Amino acid sequence: MAVENYIHDILNSPTYVFDQIIDKIIGNNIKHAKIELKRQSTDVDVVLFEAIKSILKDLREEEGVISRFLYSKFGIELRKNKRREQLIYLGSQLKTQHAKVKSELFRLYRQKERVSLSIVDLKRLSEGFKGKKFYFKDKKSLNKSKFYMKEIGIKIENLKECEIFLSSKYNNLSETEKMYDSMLKKIPRYHQLQVENHLLLIAPTKKK
């Protein structure tokens, strides 16, 4: 059933019914968005990056092309190299941090998506009031409709502000994720590196 068909019932109900509808549409999205925006995003671990770059440089200087190729493609080591052991250890830390960044990105995306859906639903409700006003025969219903539309507009603006900040934070964190992804792929056989779960300290996401 179209939203317009409910408008008459909403206007003939107490104001708290309208408030309950708005609360139902928005839920805790603004509250959770603000919590998300206050969280400290993971930054690039400059020390870790530089350490990995240094070891990769040393490996290129100490090993020939054939040796690097055999290890990269087949995991064959012509001779043991302590630097490779260091790289595996640091690479695991890098992969752990990368996993944390990706988890943060997903959390931000989900929250941004919830806010966006609330905006869409509020706009639909507002359009319902706007379309219905041409059929009002009494001034009281018309004024009540205008008041509700104004309230909806305020809520939409609040949500849009949250959406903008969430998008900005998401975009900034995406750049960080790209840097981790790029660095990780420079490590030979990076796909075999293990995530250190005991270091992956990710705060649980609260359910709605």
Secondary structure, 3 states (H helix, E strand, C coil): CCCHHHHHHHHCCCHHHHHHHHHHHHCCHHHHHHHHHHCCCCCCCHHHHHHHHHHHHHHHHHCCHHHHHHHHHHCCCCCCCHHHHHHHHHHHHHHHHHHHHHHHHHHHHHHHHHHHHHHHHHHHHHHHHHHHHHHCCCHHHHHHHHHHHHHHHHHHHHHHHHHHHHHHHHHHHHHHHHHHHHHHHCCCCHHHCCCCHHHCCCCCCCCC
